[in-house]
Amino acid sequence: MSLAIMLFLFSTLVIGVAGTKLTRKADQLADLTGWGEALFGAIFLGGTTSLPGIATSVVAAYNGHPQLAISNAIGGIAAQTLFLSIADITYRKTNLEHAAASFANLMQGLLLIGLLAFVLMGMSGPDITLLNIHPLSLAMIVLYIGASRLISKAKDRPMWSPRITLATVQDIPDRRNIDNLNVKKVALSFVVLAVVVTGAGYAVAKSGIAIANQTGLSESLVGALFTAISTSIPELIVSLAAVRQKALTLSVGNIIGGNTFDVLFVAFADMAYNRGSILHAISSDQVYVVSLTMLMTSILILGLLHREREGIAKIGWESLMIIIVYIAGNAYLFL
């Protein structure tokens, strides 16, 4: 037990340190590639910081712990949405969602709700499988790839754009990155850090399973709170670092894009689970967590559209509501 806890804490520390360094590399690559902070943060940075969570869910599913796998995946999305509210608190000039207005981030948020709806459909629908994999798990991957291409095209020729105000921080490429850095070297550093983060995520998964087995805590609790929060630390670190570097669009894009990618954990876990579809091997707790996550995402999208400049303690009403919903929702479920 003591060894499992030590490994859990050490792996969490490694994830935090490596995740911090990913921020600078991601901001540099966004400038060097011309993708922009919102799109690069959503697809590449969001996907990379999600690697520990993927490792956790896949390992848990392969070892026959479906509730831990799904609770980690969906619980991570809820935790990361909460982290965006924490990032909003650290940005004292104005509401973060107002300053980081982005068409790509809005589209990513709507894609997230659509993917979560697929999860609910798979959980409540007929128990059908194709090679032990639910067809909707495969459909989620196809939808993610197709929608990501659509968002990429919409970035260059948007049919809608946010109104620019004095508080808006626009995504303008840093000429110092473009003139002084080499794309291949920065990309290589990015990949190395991604491998470190993934390895730490695997260790979190194994230690999390051991803690659940030895303490008697439910897999839903361990997955939704302990492993989900620990493997989501890269998103928190990256978002806080991005805010500090005034890469606000990257900060929001990292969370929303990472959340969208996190739904694919369910599909990957379904492939790793060898006892049928994982969507039919879970309890009502996971259905509740999915619904809670959809509610939090809806609040975030409304905040991105409403764009309140300042609210209570200089954070938007959506950040305050997300904090309340997360705490109250988990308390209701577990207490």
MORA-V472698 format. One record per backbone hydrogen bond with DSSP energy under -0.5 kcal/mol. CO is the residue of the C=O (numbers start at 0). NH is the residue of the N-H. Records with the same first field share a line. If there is no record, write none. Layout:
# MORA-V472698
CO = NH / NH
This chain:
# MORA-V472698
0 = 4
1 = 5
2 = 6
3 = 7
4 = 8
5 = 9
6 = 10
7 = 11
8 = 12
9 = 13
10 = 14
11 = 15
12 = 16
13 = 17
14 = 18
15 = 19
16 = 20
17 = 21
18 = 22
19 = 22 / 23
20 = 24
21 = 25
22 = 26
23 = 27
24 = 28
25 = 29
26 = 30
27 = 31
28 = 32
29 = 33 / 35
35 = 39
36 = 40
37 = 41
38 = 42
39 = 43 / 44
40 = 45
42 = 46
43 = 47
44 = 48
45 = 49
47 = 50
49 = 53
50 = 54
51 = 55
52 = 56
53 = 57
54 = 58
55 = 59
56 = 60
57 = 61
58 = 62
59 = 64
60 = 63
64 = 68
65 = 69
66 = 70
67 = 71
68 = 72
69 = 73
70 = 74
71 = 75
72 = 76
73 = 77
74 = 78
75 = 79
76 = 80
77 = 81
78 = 82
79 = 83
80 = 84
81 = 84 / 85
82 = 86
83 = 87
84 = 88
85 = 89
86 = 90
87 = 90
89 = 91
94 = 97 / 98
95 = 99
97 = 100
98 = 168
101 = 105
102 = 106
103 = 107
104 = 108
105 = 109
106 = 110
107 = 111
108 = 112
109 = 113
110 = 114
111 = 115
112 = 116
113 = 117
114 = 118
115 = 119
116 = 120
117 = 121
118 = 122
119 = 123
120 = 124
125 = 127
129 = 132
132 = 129
133 = 136 / 137
134 = 138
135 = 139
136 = 140
137 = 141
138 = 142
139 = 143
140 = 144
141 = 145
142 = 146
143 = 147
144 = 148
145 = 149
146 = 150
147 = 151
148 = 152
149 = 153
150 = 154
151 = 155
152 = 155 / 156
164 = 167
167 = 169
169 = 171
170 = 172
172 = 174
173 = 176 / 177
174 = 178
175 = 179
176 = 180
181 = 185
182 = 186
183 = 187
184 = 188
185 = 189
186 = 190
187 = 191
188 = 192
189 = 193
190 = 194
191 = 195
192 = 196
193 = 197
194 = 198
195 = 199
196 = 200
197 = 201
198 = 202
199 = 203
200 = 204
201 = 205
202 = 206
203 = 207
204 = 208
205 = 209
206 = 210
207 = 211
208 = 212
209 = 213
210 = 214
211 = 215
217 = 221
218 = 222
219 = 223
220 = 224 / 225
221 = 226 / 227
222 = 227
224 = 228
225 = 229
226 = 230
227 = 231
229 = 232
231 = 234 / 235
232 = 236
233 = 237
234 = 238
235 = 239
236 = 240
237 = 241
238 = 242
239 = 243
240 = 244
241 = 246
242 = 245
245 = 247
246 = 250
247 = 251
248 = 252
249 = 253
250 = 254
251 = 255
252 = 256
253 = 257
254 = 258
255 = 259
256 = 260
257 = 261
258 = 262
259 = 262
260 = 263
261 = 264
262 = 265 / 266
263 = 267
264 = 268
265 = 269
266 = 270
267 = 271
268 = 272
271 = 273
275 = 274
276 = 279
277 = 280
282 = 285 / 286
283 = 287
284 = 288
285 = 289
286 = 290
287 = 291
288 = 292
289 = 293
290 = 294
291 = 295
292 = 296
293 = 297
294 = 298
295 = 299
296 = 300
297 = 301
298 = 302
299 = 303
300 = 304
301 = 305
302 = 306
308 = 94
310 = 313
311 = 314
315 = 319
316 = 320
317 = 321
318 = 322
319 = 323
320 = 324
321 = 325
322 = 326
323 = 327
324 = 328
325 = 329
326 = 330
327 = 331
328 = 332
329 = 333
330 = 334
